[in-house]
Amino acid sequence: MRAREAFGMALEALRVNRMRSLLTMLGVIIGVLSVVILVSVGTGAKDTVEREISGLGSNIILIVPGRLNVGAAPTQSRLDLTDVAYVRRVVGDPGKVTVSLQSGETVRVGRAEVFSTIVGTDENLPKIFARPLDKGRYLSETDVDTRRRVTVLGSEVANKLFGDIDPIGRQVSISGARFRVVGVYAQLGSAFGVARDQEIHMPVTTAQRLLGIPRINGMAVGASGPDEIEPLQQKVVDALVDRYPGEHFSAVTQTQLLGTIGTVISMLTGVLAAIAGISLLVGGVGVSNIMLVSVRERTREIGLRKALGARQGDILRQFLIEAVLLTTIGGLIGIALGVGGALAIATFTPVPASITWWSVALAFGVSAAVGVFFGVAPARRAGKLDPVVALRAE
């Protein structure tokens, strides 16, 4: 029997039992659908993280106390502004080092109020991080030296507190102290779950006085180029360890952040895809079961065809093609639904989703492989039937 003829007979067998074929495909459809959607969501999350890290700026080294590990509790900082001056001398360019001190506070203007992240920093931050202004100016060195009560508002904070009114030159109240607004950031969005548009920046010296905190949370160093990152990273850490013997400090680059977070997301995506893939195996068991039932139902047909000259390989080929058709058609339907579901998630929900060709190809390949794997046993059973015994079957 030619392969084309076997293919046509397999299609006819599926058409005759349309409802049973559709129900058999259901497990494969659900499995492929789940794999495509979960891989798309995982890939979308990874792409979003990469964009957020890249959007912070380029060639940045983050300096924090302690060992920076995913899921580890933050180490209490012992760094202060004298350490910032020390690191600037080590780096050799004061403009390449900026500082950070953060706290959450309620900001008020009249009856309007909003809970915001207060960031104490200095005039070097825009030189290192990509933080474009929408209007006004940024903090100056004089603002830091004289502890001026001036602020730069995030776009969302400005909208909630002032609406359509220009906030430049107006005052906001933070912890009972009044601050003059000198600038407003352009809309930035979120990074790592932190709403950057809800931040308020002020001089670090002013923040220390306002919050009663003499320490800083950490520093950021901007390298001149990619080749300078690793030597500068080690140089700064060694200098701080020499200054504080027995203490640990971490200098983390964007590449390291991408690698660590990307690995975690990839592992989670793989686990979720593997869990979803279990339904493919369940669907394969269903295919095998239905094909065995089909062999039993068509025993007389098999006996008649073998009596007319069909060989064992012809019968085996026909039933194997039926099993593969069940899973591949189910796989194609699952891929279509999965792609549509991923696009719907990306369009109508805040969950990121990015469809990749390899996930679609993998899902289709696995569905076809399931058909071959679970179709072999029923096909072999059909091919080995004795024609005399088969013709006697009721």
Secondary structure by P-SEA (a helix, b strand, c coil): ccaaaaaaaaaaaaaaaaaaaaaaaaaaaaaaaaaaaaaaaaaaaaaaaaaaaaacccbbbbbbccccccccccccccccaaaaaaaaaaacccccbbbbbbbbbbbbcccbbbbbbbbbbcccccccccccccccccccaaaaaaccccccccaaaaaacccccccccbbbbcccbbbbbcccccccccccccccccbbbccaaaaaaaacccccccbbbbbccccaaaaaaaaaaaaaaaacccbbbbbbcaaaaaaaaaaaaaaaaaaaaaaaaaaaaaaaaaaaaaaaaaaaaaaaaaaaaaaacccaaaaaaaaaaaaaaaaaaaaaaaaaaaaaaaaaaaccccbbbbbbaaaaaaaaaaaaaaaaaaaaaaaaaaaaccaaaaaacc
